[in-house]
Amino acid sequence: MKRFTLILTVLAALLNCASAQEQPEFKFTCEPYIQNVTDTEATIVWGTSLDAISWVEIAPHDGRSFYAEEHPRFVDSYLGKRRIGKLHKVRITGLKPGTTYDYRIFSKEILVRSAYRNTYGRILSGDVYRQEAPSFTTNNTGQTDMHFAIFNDIHEESERYAQLYSFVSKSPLDFVVLNGDMVNFMDSREQLFDGFLNTSSKLFAKSTPFYMVRGNHETRGSASEEFTNMFHTSTGQTFYSFVKGGVFYLVLDGGEDKPDSDIEYGETADFDNFRTQETNWIKATIATEEFKQAKARVVLMHIPPCANTWHGTLEIQEKFIPILNQANINLMICGHTHRHSYHKPGETPCNFPILVNSNLHVLDVHTTPTEITIDVIDGDGAKFKHLDFKL
């Protein structure tokens, strides 16, 4: 009898081992990155390999262990229900301005989903035992000086991206701008994870927010509609605005650069209508007191309005520029051409300066109440050019 029991025990153990080996790996596919930080709110986004429900715990940044006490939980929910999936986006609310918070992410595997009962499996969590918990800081409306960096046209070359980042001034960054074409196209979330998001998280994005500008290459691919799911904006659109250090940033989306009927788009493009809708939003936005009273107004857009005579450029010139020329814009910063250029007011259809950053340079930007200074840094870490804009 004992021998029979032993055999059954061994068989059960073997079956459990086999079952464990058959289970697909449950892991983080994208480390957390911070989005849309305001005075009182922030969004944390990450990815998992399997469907899960997720939440974030928030703790004071007071030097104590994350295990000192229980902390508030914020869940990933939509329309009153916990969201189930592989992309997790948690909006944290009720925060204090100018305050730093530690956080920890959690994802709980869902094995079986039904109308009245779910079966759950393993739990993933951020490591706050062997390493310091990541943190972020809410906006301080009284902060006047800002430091940020701008990258564009990385096209999934993460090593070049990391190298350029290493040359940015060592003073802390308040935010980062990714000014389009960070990938070649969007065929899956994983392509963005591998192309630049995990690199961003490793370099800065666990704690420093970035603002994503859609480039024409992010409009392409079977997962391109995921853009606003992965990058949380104030409008829920790919055009939006934010204010930092008293500077109003107008983030615009130039769409694709060829006519909608071009064979490359497979009869899916409708960018002419999109740009018309965006034009109406621009008009409404520049009419606000927040825009008018800002100490400076900067436009961030991937496609410059002066690069060539392709259809997208001509559409931007026709629809956006007449409005922006009346909006007291201090500077427009673009990418797209893979070449550096600088255009003084009046050298293009625009009555404001335009800086076009190449794919081989990073812009190291400081703003104060009286000026915007930009160092253009090349791939060897050398200062290629210095620009100073008095306000």
C-alpha atoms as a printed R data frame, in Angstrom:
    type eleno elety resid chain resno       x      y       z
1   ATOM     1    CA   MET     A     1   0.000  0.000   0.000
2   ATOM     2    CA   LYS     A     2   2.820  2.373   0.902
3   ATOM     3    CA   ARG     A     3   4.515  1.547  -2.361
4   ATOM     4    CA   PHE     A     4   1.302  2.286  -4.295
5   ATOM     5    CA   THR     A     5   0.902  5.602  -2.435
6   ATOM     6    CA   LEU     A     6   4.484  6.529  -3.264
7   ATOM     7    CA   ILE     A     7   3.888  5.784  -6.952
8   ATOM     8    CA   LEU     A     8   0.787  7.980  -6.954
9   ATOM     9    CA   THR     A     9   2.718 10.787  -5.269
10  ATOM    10    CA   VAL     A    10   5.502 10.578  -7.840
11  ATOM    11    CA   LEU     A    11   3.009 10.527 -10.718
12  ATOM    12    CA   ALA     A    12   1.194 13.540  -9.312
13  ATOM    13    CA   ALA     A    13   4.479 15.419  -8.988
14  ATOM    14    CA   LEU     A    14   5.411 14.570 -12.563
15  ATOM    15    CA   LEU     A    15   2.011 15.720 -13.805
16  ATOM    16    CA   ASN     A    16   2.381 18.988 -11.903
17  ATOM    17    CA   CYS     A    17   5.837 19.525 -13.388
18  ATOM    18    CA   ALA     A    18   4.526 18.815 -16.877
19  ATOM    19    CA   SER     A    19   1.618 21.189 -16.307
20  ATOM    20    CA   ALA     A    20   3.981 23.906 -15.071
21  ATOM    21    CA   GLN     A    21   6.213 23.446 -18.102
22  ATOM    22    CA   GLU     A    22   3.212 23.764 -20.414
23  ATOM    23    CA   GLN     A    23   2.186 27.104 -18.877
24  ATOM    24    CA   PRO     A    24   3.223 30.060 -21.017
25  ATOM    25    CA   GLU     A    25   5.563 32.495 -19.315
26  ATOM    26    CA   PHE     A    26   3.854 35.340 -17.478
27  ATOM    27    CA   LYS     A    27   6.176 38.337 -17.506
28  ATOM    28    CA   PHE     A    28   6.403 42.070 -18.026
29  ATOM    29    CA   THR     A    29   6.867 42.804 -21.728
30  ATOM    30    CA   CYS     A    30   7.196 46.537 -21.146
31  ATOM    31    CA   GLU     A    31   8.511 48.199 -18.023
32  ATOM    32    CA   PRO     A    32   6.419 51.081 -16.652
33  ATOM    33    CA   TYR     A    33   6.506 54.542 -18.179
34  ATOM    34    CA   ILE     A    34   4.908 57.769 -16.945
35  ATOM    35    CA   GLN     A    35   2.402 59.752 -19.010
36  ATOM    36    CA   ASN     A    36   0.339 62.962 -18.776
37  ATOM    37    CA   VAL     A    37   1.506 64.213 -15.387
38  ATOM    38    CA   THR     A    38  -0.481 67.200 -14.057
39  ATOM    39    CA   ASP     A    39  -0.642 68.998 -10.702
40  ATOM    40    CA   THR     A    40  -2.784 66.238  -9.196
41  ATOM    41    CA   GLU     A    41  -2.729 63.253 -11.582
42  ATOM    42    CA   ALA     A    42  -0.424 60.909 -13.509
43  ATOM    43    CA   THR     A    43  -0.799 57.824 -15.697
44  ATOM    44    CA   ILE     A    44   1.445 54.743 -15.481
45  ATOM    45    CA   VAL     A    45   1.536 52.334 -18.450
46  ATOM    46    CA   TRP     A    46   3.149 48.890 -18.836
47  ATOM    47    CA   GLY     A    47   2.722 45.586 -20.678
48  ATOM    48    CA   THR     A    48   2.420 41.883 -19.799
49  ATOM    49    CA   SER     A    49   2.763 38.743 -21.880
50  ATOM    50    CA   LEU     A    50  -0.653 37.367 -20.844
51  ATOM    51    CA   ASP     A    51  -4.065 38.822 -20.006
52  ATOM    52    CA   ALA     A    52  -4.283 40.250 -16.506
53  ATOM    53    CA   ILE     A    53  -5.971 42.768 -14.245
54  ATOM    54    CA   SER     A    54  -3.651 45.416 -12.864
55  ATOM    55    CA   TRP     A    55  -3.218 48.057 -10.210
56  ATOM    56    CA   VAL     A    56  -0.690 50.516  -8.801
57  ATOM    57    CA   GLU     A    57   0.196 51.190  -5.167
58  ATOM    58    CA   ILE     A    58   1.344 54.697  -4.235
59  ATOM    59    CA   ALA     A    59   3.556 55.554  -1.251
60  ATOM    60    CA   PRO     A    60   5.038 58.780   0.138
61  ATOM    61    CA   HIS     A    61   8.585 59.467  -1.017
62  ATOM    62    CA   ASP     A    62   9.826 59.827   2.554
63  ATOM    63    CA   GLY     A    63  12.810 57.462   2.687
64  ATOM    64    CA   ARG     A    64  10.909 54.673   4.412
65  ATOM    65    CA   SER     A    65  10.608 51.139   3.039
66  ATOM    66    CA   PHE     A    66   7.740 50.477   0.664
67  ATOM    67    CA   TYR     A    67   6.822 47.721   3.134
68  ATOM    68    CA   ALA     A    68   6.339 50.179   6.022
69  ATOM    69    CA   GLU     A    69   2.546 50.108   5.696
70  ATOM    70    CA   GLU     A    70  -0.315 49.370   3.335
71  ATOM    71    CA   HIS     A    71  -0.710 51.874   0.530
72  ATOM    72    CA   PRO     A    72  -3.627 53.153  -1.593
73  ATOM    73    CA   ARG     A    73  -4.419 51.136  -4.719
74  ATOM    74    CA   PHE     A    74  -5.421 52.561  -8.073
75  ATOM    75    CA   VAL     A    75  -6.850 50.085 -10.584
76  ATOM    76    CA   ASP     A    76  -6.872 49.893 -14.364
77  ATOM    77    CA   SER     A    77 -10.582 50.303 -15.113
78  ATOM    78    CA   TYR     A    78 -12.870 51.447 -17.901
79  ATOM    79    CA   LEU     A    79 -16.638 52.057 -17.884
80  ATOM    80    CA   GLY     A    80 -16.879 50.838 -14.300
81  ATOM    81    CA   LYS     A    81 -15.029 47.539 -14.803
82  ATOM    82    CA   ARG     A    82 -11.486 46.380 -14.195
83  ATOM    83    CA   ARG     A    83  -9.794 46.216 -17.555
84  ATOM    84    CA   ILE     A    84  -8.469 42.807 -18.661
85  ATOM    85    CA   GLY     A    85  -5.690 42.666 -21.217
86  ATOM    86    CA   LYS     A    86  -1.958 42.817 -21.925
87  ATOM    87    CA   LEU     A    87  -1.622 46.616 -21.936
88  ATOM    88    CA   HIS     A    88  -2.156 48.243 -18.552
89  ATOM    89    CA   LYS     A    89  -2.869 51.947 -18.033
90  ATOM    90    CA   VAL     A    90  -3.612 53.231 -14.540
91  ATOM    91    CA   ARG     A    91  -4.635 56.838 -13.891
92  ATOM    92    CA   ILE     A    92  -3.621 58.023 -10.424
93  ATOM    93    CA   THR     A    93  -5.694 60.894  -9.028
94  ATOM    94    CA   GLY     A    94  -6.002 63.032  -5.918
95  ATOM    95    CA   LEU     A    95  -2.282 63.835  -5.682
96  ATOM    96    CA   LYS     A    96  -0.681 66.993  -4.310
97  ATOM    97    CA   PRO     A    97   1.070 69.508  -6.610
98  ATOM    98    CA   GLY     A    98   4.861 69.521  -6.650
99  ATOM    99    CA   THR     A    99   5.036 66.282  -4.651
100 ATOM   100    CA   THR     A   100   7.119 63.151  -5.252
101 ATOM   101    CA   TYR     A   101   5.508 59.716  -4.898
102 ATOM   102    CA   ASP     A   102   6.925 56.189  -4.957
103 ATOM   103    CA   TYR     A   103   4.934 53.522  -6.763
104 ATOM   104    CA   ARG     A   104   4.724 49.798  -7.409
105 ATOM   105    CA   ILE     A   105   2.916 48.069 -10.286
106 ATOM   106    CA   PHE     A   106   0.977 44.770 -10.042
107 ATOM   107    CA   SER     A   107  -0.580 42.478 -12.659
108 ATOM   108    CA   LYS     A   108  -2.665 39.378 -11.826
109 ATOM   109    CA   GLU     A   109  -2.934 36.710 -14.516
110 ATOM   110    CA   ILE     A   110  -6.446 35.737 -15.586
111 ATOM   111    CA   LEU     A   111  -6.737 32.079 -16.639
112 ATOM   112    CA   VAL     A   112 -10.481 31.777 -17.325
113 ATOM   113    CA   ARG     A   113 -12.942 34.603 -17.863
114 ATOM   114    CA   SER     A   114 -16.704 34.123 -17.732
115 ATOM   115    CA   ALA     A   115 -19.843 36.148 -17.065
116 ATOM   116    CA   TYR     A   116 -19.997 35.428 -13.326
117 ATOM   117    CA   ARG     A   117 -16.639 34.001 -12.293
118 ATOM   118    CA   ASN     A   118 -12.997 34.499 -13.232
119 ATOM   119    CA   THR     A   119 -10.124 32.168 -12.458
120 ATOM   120    CA   TYR     A   120  -6.847 33.880 -11.603
121 ATOM   121    CA   GLY     A   121  -3.247 32.684 -11.655
122 ATOM   122    CA   ARG     A   122   0.142 34.214 -10.992
123 ATOM   123    CA   ILE     A   123   0.913 37.773  -9.855
124 ATOM   124    CA   LEU     A   124   3.680 40.016 -11.168
125 ATOM   125    CA   SER     A   125   4.876 43.048  -9.252
126 ATOM   126    CA   GLY     A   126   7.549 45.682  -9.405
127 ATOM   127    CA   ASP     A   127  10.617 44.904  -7.335
128 ATOM   128    CA   VAL     A   128  10.818 47.209  -4.308
129 ATOM   129    CA   TYR     A   129  12.847 44.767  -2.199
130 ATOM   130    CA   ARG     A   130  16.183 44.539  -4.030
131 ATOM   131    CA   GLN     A   131  15.999 48.011  -5.518
132 ATOM   132    CA   GLU     A   132  14.546 51.416  -4.766
133 ATOM   133    CA   ALA     A   133  10.924 51.938  -5.774
134 ATOM   134    CA   PRO     A   134  10.464 54.132  -8.856
135 ATOM   135    CA   SER     A   135   9.002 57.564  -8.255
136 ATOM   136    CA   PHE     A   136   7.494 60.518 -10.083
137 ATOM   137    CA   THR     A   137   6.784 64.151  -9.207
138 ATOM   138    CA   THR     A   138   3.584 66.054  -9.937
139 ATOM   139    CA   ASN     A   139   3.708 69.461 -11.607
140 ATOM   140    CA   ASN     A   140   4.677 72.455  -9.550
141 ATOM   141    CA   THR     A   141   2.899 75.461 -11.041
142 ATOM   142    CA   GLY     A   142   5.394 77.774  -9.366
143 ATOM   143    CA   GLN     A   143   8.391 76.200 -11.126
144 ATOM   144    CA   THR     A   144   9.754 78.642 -13.693
145 ATOM   145    CA   ASP     A   145  12.914 76.938 -15.010
146 ATOM   146    CA   MET     A   146  12.633 73.719 -17.006
147 ATOM   147    CA   HIS     A   147  15.108 71.282 -18.532
148 ATOM   148    CA   PHE     A   148  14.073 68.761 -21.181
149 ATOM   149    CA   ALA     A   149  15.406 66.816 -24.150
150 ATOM   150    CA   ILE     A   150  13.975 66.140 -27.625
151 ATOM   151    CA   PHE     A   151  14.605 63.022 -29.725
152 ATOM   152    CA   ASN     A   152  13.123 62.144 -33.110
153 ATOM   153    CA   ASP     A   153  13.438 59.724 -36.024
154 ATOM   154    CA   ILE     A   154  15.050 56.985 -33.939
155 ATOM   155    CA   HIS     A   155  13.340 54.301 -36.097
156 ATOM   156    CA   GLU     A   156  13.843 51.521 -33.511
157 ATOM   157    CA   GLU     A   157  17.609 52.042 -33.253
158 ATOM   158    CA   SER     A   158  17.638 51.815 -29.461
159 ATOM   159    CA   GLU     A   159  21.435 51.846 -29.137
160 ATOM   160    CA   ARG     A   160  21.660 55.189 -30.940
161 ATOM   161    CA   TYR     A   161  18.816 56.463 -28.766
162 ATOM   162    CA   ALA     A   162  20.616 55.478 -25.547
163 ATOM   163    CA   GLN     A   163  23.886 56.942 -26.821
164 ATOM   164    CA   LEU     A   164  22.261 60.300 -27.598
165 ATOM   165    CA   TYR     A   165  20.574 60.299 -24.200
166 ATOM   166    CA   SER     A   166  23.931 59.864 -22.483
167 ATOM   167    CA   PHE     A   167  25.049 63.232 -23.885
168 ATOM   168    CA   VAL     A   168  22.181 65.244 -22.400
169 ATOM   169    CA   SER     A   169  23.167 67.630 -19.601
170 ATOM   170    CA   LYS     A   170  23.345 65.829 -16.251
171 ATOM   171    CA   SER     A   171  21.040 68.277 -14.475
172 ATOM   172    CA   PRO     A   172  17.701 66.506 -13.843
173 ATOM   173    CA   LEU     A   173  15.241 66.360 -16.718
174 ATOM   174    CA   ASP     A   174  11.730 67.612 -16.033
175 ATOM   175    CA   PHE     A   175  10.326 65.839 -19.103
176 ATOM   176    CA   VAL     A   176  11.263 64.439 -22.520
177 ATOM   177    CA   VAL     A   177   9.720 64.950 -25.968
178 ATOM   178    CA   LEU     A   178   9.756 62.137 -28.529
179 ATOM   179    CA   ASN     A   179   9.059 64.057 -31.719
180 ATOM   180    CA   GLY     A   180   7.884 61.286 -34.023
181 ATOM   181    CA   ASP     A   181   9.106 58.302 -36.038
182 ATOM   182    CA   MET     A   182  10.454 56.444 -33.033
183 ATOM   183    CA   VAL     A   183   9.497 53.240 -34.925
184 ATOM   184    CA   ASN     A   184   9.353 52.277 -38.592
185 ATOM   185    CA   PHE     A   185   5.659 51.369 -38.345
186 ATOM   186    CA   MET     A   186   3.240 50.028 -35.736
187 ATOM   187    CA   ASP     A   187   2.408 46.379 -36.402
188 ATOM   188    CA   SER     A   188   2.240 45.417 -32.716
189 ATOM   189    CA   ARG     A   189   2.613 46.835 -29.241
190 ATOM   190    CA   GLU     A   190   5.690 44.677 -28.836
191 ATOM   191    CA   GLN     A   191   7.333 46.489 -31.727
192 ATOM   192    CA   LEU     A   192   7.093 49.730 -29.739
193 ATOM   193    CA   PHE     A   193   8.184 47.987 -26.522
194 ATOM   194    CA   ASP     A   194  11.312 46.636 -28.210
195 ATOM   195    CA   GLY     A   195  11.833 49.627 -30.497
196 ATOM   196    CA   PHE     A   196  12.080 52.359 -27.873
197 ATOM   197    CA   LEU     A   197   9.708 52.063 -24.899
198 ATOM   198    CA   ASN     A   198  11.739 49.615 -22.823
199 ATOM   199    CA   THR     A   199  14.830 51.670 -23.576
200 ATOM   200    CA   SER     A   200  12.948 54.806 -22.505
201 ATOM   201    CA   SER     A   201  11.879 53.118 -19.270
202 ATOM   202    CA   LYS     A   202  15.428 52.014 -18.557
203 ATOM   203    CA   LEU     A   203  16.851 55.482 -19.241
204 ATOM   204    CA   PHE     A   204  14.278 57.787 -17.662
205 ATOM   205    CA   ALA     A   205  10.582 57.021 -18.248
206 ATOM   206    CA   LYS     A   206   9.903 55.138 -15.003
207 ATOM   207    CA   SER     A   207  10.196 58.490 -13.258
208 ATOM   208    CA   THR     A   208  10.317 61.242 -15.897
209 ATOM   209    CA   PRO     A   209   7.265 61.736 -18.156
210 ATOM   210    CA   PHE     A   210   7.601 61.964 -21.907
211 ATOM   211    CA   TYR     A   211   5.301 63.545 -24.472
212 ATOM   212    CA   MET     A   212   4.884 61.557 -27.656
213 ATOM   213    CA   VAL     A   213   4.375 63.363 -30.967
214 ATOM   214    CA   ARG     A   214   2.955 61.141 -33.695
215 ATOM   215    CA   GLY     A   215   5.191 60.965 -36.751
216 ATOM   216    CA   ASN     A   216   4.106 59.764 -40.174
217 ATOM   217    CA   HIS     A   217   5.657 56.323 -39.506
218 ATOM   218    CA   GLU     A   218   3.497 55.878 -36.387
219 ATOM   219    CA   THR     A   219   0.431 56.232 -38.628
220 ATOM   220    CA   ARG     A   220   1.393 53.005 -40.441
221 ATOM   221    CA   GLY     A   221   0.839 49.368 -39.502
222 ATOM   222    CA   SER     A   222  -1.909 47.088 -38.210
223 ATOM   223    CA   ALA     A   223  -1.534 48.372 -34.630
224 ATOM   224    CA   SER     A   224  -1.338 52.087 -35.456
225 ATOM   225    CA   GLU     A   225  -4.805 52.633 -33.948
226 ATOM   226    CA   GLU     A   226  -3.252 51.731 -30.574
227 ATOM   227    CA   PHE     A   227  -1.432 55.065 -30.411
228 ATOM   228    CA   THR     A   228  -3.769 56.834 -27.975
229 ATOM   229    CA   ASN     A   229  -4.044 53.668 -25.843
230 ATOM   230    CA   MET     A   230  -0.290 53.605 -25.359
231 ATOM   231    CA   PHE     A   231   0.281 57.352 -25.048
232 ATOM   232    CA   HIS     A   232  -2.151 59.117 -22.741
233 ATOM   233    CA   THR     A   233  -2.863 62.718 -23.776
234 ATOM   234    CA   SER     A   234  -5.002 65.488 -22.330
235 ATOM   235    CA   THR     A   235  -7.400 65.372 -25.301
236 ATOM   236    CA   GLY     A   236  -7.424 61.649 -26.072
237 ATOM   237    CA   GLN     A   237  -6.191 62.649 -29.533
238 ATOM   238    CA   THR     A   238  -2.774 62.756 -31.192
239 ATOM   239    CA   PHE     A   239  -2.942 66.564 -31.042
240 ATOM   240    CA   TYR     A   240  -2.973 68.106 -27.581
241 ATOM   241    CA   SER     A   241  -1.274 70.689 -25.372
242 ATOM   242    CA   PHE     A   242   0.526 70.992 -22.061
243 ATOM   243    CA   VAL     A   243   2.103 73.764 -19.992
244 ATOM   244    CA   LYS     A   244   5.489 73.503 -18.289
245 ATOM   245    CA   GLY     A   245   7.311 76.352 -16.561
246 ATOM   246    CA   GLY     A   246   4.881 78.879 -17.981
247 ATOM   247    CA   VAL     A   247   5.529 77.757 -21.582
248 ATOM   248    CA   PHE     A   248   2.534 76.567 -23.594
249 ATOM   249    CA   TYR     A   249   3.402 73.569 -25.801
250 ATOM   250    CA   LEU     A   250   1.113 72.948 -28.766
251 ATOM   251    CA   VAL     A   251   1.586 69.333 -29.942
252 ATOM   252    CA   LEU     A   252   0.403 68.930 -33.536
253 ATOM   253    CA   ASP     A   253   0.014 65.911 -35.802
254 ATOM   254    CA   GLY     A   254   0.909 66.506 -39.436
255 ATOM   255    CA   GLY     A   255  -0.402 63.080 -40.486
256 ATOM   256    CA   GLU     A   256   1.059 61.326 -43.494
257 ATOM   257    CA   ASP     A   257   3.214 63.053 -46.069
258 ATOM   258    CA   LYS     A   258   1.654 61.670 -49.281
259 ATOM   259    CA   PRO     A   259  -1.872 62.052 -50.726
260 ATOM   260    CA   ASP     A   260  -4.572 59.919 -49.098
261 ATOM   261    CA   SER     A   261  -5.016 58.031 -52.374
262 ATOM   262    CA   ASP     A   262  -1.385 56.883 -52.455
263 ATOM   263    CA   ILE     A   263  -1.007 53.135 -53.034
264 ATOM   264    CA   GLU     A   264   1.151 52.780 -49.905
265 ATOM   265    CA   TYR     A   265  -1.843 53.344 -47.611
266 ATOM   266    CA   GLY     A   266  -4.035 50.564 -48.997
267 ATOM   267    CA   GLU     A   267  -7.161 52.768 -49.170
268 ATOM   268    CA   THR     A   268  -7.110 53.442 -45.408
269 ATOM   269    CA   ALA     A   269  -5.841 57.044 -45.263
270 ATOM   270    CA   ASP     A   270  -8.110 59.988 -44.432
271 ATOM   271    CA   PHE     A   271  -5.536 62.538 -43.329
272 ATOM   272    CA   ASP     A   272  -6.916 65.492 -45.269
273 ATOM   273    CA   ASN     A   273 -10.115 65.376 -43.195
274 ATOM   274    CA   PHE     A   274  -8.081 64.677 -40.057
275 ATOM   275    CA   ARG     A   275  -5.975 67.804 -40.577
276 ATOM   276    CA   THR     A   276  -9.147 69.855 -41.140
277 ATOM   277    CA   GLN     A   277 -10.548 68.642 -37.807
278 ATOM   278    CA   GLU     A   278  -7.230 69.416 -36.153
279 ATOM   279    CA   THR     A   279  -7.335 72.922 -37.613
280 ATOM   280    CA   ASN     A   280 -10.588 73.585 -35.748
281 ATOM   281    CA   TRP     A   281  -8.969 72.398 -32.514
282 ATOM   282    CA   ILE     A   282  -5.962 74.684 -33.088
283 ATOM   283    CA   LYS     A   283  -8.283 77.674 -33.552
284 ATOM   284    CA   ALA     A   284 -10.121 76.902 -30.315
285 ATOM   285    CA   THR     A   285  -6.921 76.309 -28.375
286 ATOM   286    CA   ILE     A   286  -5.093 79.492 -29.355
287 ATOM   287    CA   ALA     A   287  -8.217 81.453 -28.388
288 ATOM   288    CA   THR     A   288  -7.925 80.356 -24.735
289 ATOM   289    CA   GLU     A   289  -6.576 82.687 -22.065
290 ATOM   290    CA   GLU     A   290  -4.099 79.997 -20.971
291 ATOM   291    CA   PHE     A   291  -2.518 80.114 -24.422
292 ATOM   292    CA   LYS     A   292  -2.587 83.905 -24.694
293 ATOM   293    CA   GLN     A   293  -1.182 84.523 -21.218
294 ATOM   294    CA   ALA     A   294   1.681 81.992 -21.476
295 ATOM   295    CA   LYS     A   295   5.175 83.481 -21.274
296 ATOM   296    CA   ALA     A   296   6.038 81.620 -24.510
297 ATOM   297    CA   ARG     A   297   4.323 79.385 -27.085
298 ATOM   298    CA   VAL     A   298   6.185 76.456 -28.653
299 ATOM   299    CA   VAL     A   299   4.847 74.162 -31.397
300 ATOM   300    CA   LEU     A   300   6.001 70.534 -31.492
301 ATOM   301    CA   MET     A   301   5.273 68.762 -34.787
302 ATOM   302    CA   HIS     A   302   7.048 65.968 -36.631
303 ATOM   303    CA   ILE     A   303   6.702 67.170 -40.248
304 ATOM   304    CA   PRO     A   304   8.092 70.683 -40.786
305 ATOM   305    CA   PRO     A   305   6.059 73.088 -42.920
306 ATOM   306    CA   CYS     A   306   9.076 73.887 -45.086
307 ATOM   307    CA   ALA     A   307  10.833 70.617 -45.921
308 ATOM   308    CA   ASN     A   308   9.532 69.953 -49.417
309 ATOM   309    CA   THR     A   309   6.474 70.212 -51.659
310 ATOM   310    CA   TRP     A   310   5.008 66.830 -50.708
311 ATOM   311    CA   HIS     A   311   1.285 66.738 -50.074
312 ATOM   312    CA   GLY     A   312   1.456 66.592 -46.257
313 ATOM   313    CA   THR     A   313   3.758 69.620 -46.117
314 ATOM   314    CA   LEU     A   314   1.491 71.601 -48.452
315 ATOM   315    CA   GLU     A   315  -1.568 70.681 -46.360
316 ATOM   316    CA   ILE     A   316   0.177 71.913 -43.204
317 ATOM   317    CA   GLN     A   317   1.118 75.158 -44.972
318 ATOM   318    CA   GLU     A   318  -2.446 75.670 -46.139
319 ATOM   319    CA   LYS     A   319  -4.346 74.676 -42.991
320 ATOM   320    CA   PHE     A   320  -2.107 75.197 -39.948
321 ATOM   321    CA   ILE     A   321   0.286 78.004 -40.804
322 ATOM   322    CA   PRO     A   322  -2.167 80.879 -41.453
323 ATOM   323    CA   ILE     A   323  -3.590 80.283 -37.967
324 ATOM   324    CA   LEU     A   324  -0.206 79.868 -36.268
325 ATOM   325    CA   ASN     A   325   1.123 83.012 -37.958
326 ATOM   326    CA   GLN     A   326  -1.502 84.942 -35.995
327 ATOM   327    CA   ALA     A   327  -0.801 83.172 -32.686
328 ATOM   328    CA   ASN     A   328   2.442 84.823 -31.509
329 ATOM   329    CA   ILE     A   329   4.406 81.551 -31.728
330 ATOM   330    CA   ASN     A   330   7.938 81.814 -30.342
331 ATOM   331    CA   LEU     A   331   9.360 78.619 -31.862
332 ATOM   332    CA   MET     A   332   8.418 75.483 -33.800
333 ATOM   333    CA   ILE     A   333  10.493 72.288 -33.376
334 ATOM   334    CA   CYS     A   334  10.236 69.497 -35.969
335 ATOM   335    CA   GLY     A   335  12.002 66.376 -37.264
336 ATOM   336    CA   HIS     A   336  11.196 64.116 -40.235
337 ATOM   337    CA   THR     A   337  13.880 65.145 -42.744
338 ATOM   338    CA   HIS     A   338  16.817 63.367 -40.989
339 ATOM   339    CA   ARG     A   339  18.781 66.591 -41.545
340 ATOM   340    CA   HIS     A   340  19.422 69.526 -39.244
341 ATOM   341    CA   SER     A   341  18.192 72.915 -40.391
342 ATOM   342    CA   TYR     A   342  17.252 76.219 -38.830
343 ATOM   343    CA   HIS     A   343  14.952 78.773 -40.446
344 ATOM   344    CA   LYS     A   344  14.585 82.328 -39.217
345 ATOM   345    CA   PRO     A   345  11.176 84.044 -39.250
346 ATOM   346    CA   GLY     A   346  10.153 84.902 -42.799
347 ATOM   347    CA   GLU     A   347  12.552 82.466 -44.498
348 ATOM   348    CA   THR     A   348   9.613 80.051 -44.801
349 ATOM   349    CA   PRO     A   349   5.848 80.647 -44.962
350 ATOM   350    CA   CYS     A   350   6.071 81.064 -41.164
351 ATOM   351    CA   ASN     A   351   6.682 84.318 -39.295
352 ATOM   352    CA   PHE     A   352   8.304 82.390 -36.430
353 ATOM   353    CA   PRO     A   353  11.577 80.422 -36.256
354 ATOM   354    CA   ILE     A   354  11.662 76.709 -37.074
355 ATOM   355    CA   LEU     A   355  14.271 74.282 -35.775
356 ATOM   356    CA   VAL     A   356  14.370 70.930 -37.598
357 ATOM   357    CA   ASN     A   357  16.297 68.310 -35.633
358 ATOM   358    CA   SER     A   358  18.060 65.469 -37.436
359 ATOM   359    CA   ASN     A   359  17.948 61.788 -36.511
360 ATOM   360    CA   LEU     A   360  21.599 61.983 -35.398
361 ATOM   361    CA   HIS     A   361  21.229 64.821 -32.893
362 ATOM   362    CA   VAL     A   362  19.501 65.387 -29.558
363 ATOM   363    CA   LEU     A   363  18.185 68.754 -28.421
364 ATOM   364    CA   ASP     A   364  19.090 69.730 -24.856
365 ATOM   365    CA   VAL     A   365  16.625 72.485 -23.913
366 ATOM   366    CA   HIS     A   366  16.396 74.888 -20.965
367 ATOM   367    CA   THR     A   367  13.607 77.413 -20.459
368 ATOM   368    CA   THR     A   368  13.525 80.331 -18.015
369 ATOM   369    CA   PRO     A   369  11.134 83.295 -17.701
370 ATOM   370    CA   THR     A   370  13.362 85.267 -20.085
371 ATOM   371    CA   GLU     A   371  14.742 82.792 -22.645
372 ATOM   372    CA   ILE     A   372  14.768 79.387 -24.296
373 ATOM   373    CA   THR     A   373  18.247 77.953 -24.886
374 ATOM   374    CA   ILE     A   374  18.925 74.880 -27.016
375 ATOM   375    CA   ASP     A   375  22.129 72.911 -27.432
376 ATOM   376    CA   VAL     A   376  22.125 70.685 -30.519
377 ATOM   377    CA   ILE     A   377  24.343 67.715 -29.604
378 ATOM   378    CA   ASP     A   378  25.696 65.223 -32.133
379 ATOM   379    CA   GLY     A   379  26.287 61.465 -31.882
380 ATOM   380    CA   ASP     A   380  29.808 61.979 -30.500
381 ATOM   381    CA   GLY     A   381  28.592 64.179 -27.671
382 ATOM   382    CA   ALA     A   382  29.904 67.380 -29.261
383 ATOM   383    CA   LYS     A   383  27.886 70.601 -29.222
384 ATOM   384    CA   PHE     A   384  26.930 71.051 -32.862
385 ATOM   385    CA   LYS     A   385  25.065 74.339 -32.401
386 ATOM   386    CA   HIS     A   386  23.741 76.623 -29.676
387 ATOM   387    CA   LEU     A   387  20.523 78.637 -30.108
388 ATOM   388    CA   ASP     A   388  19.158 81.288 -27.772
389 ATOM   389    CA   PHE     A   389  15.608 82.661 -28.039
390 ATOM   390    CA   LYS     A   390  14.819 85.724 -25.901
391 ATOM   391    CA   LEU     A   391  11.261 85.928 -24.597
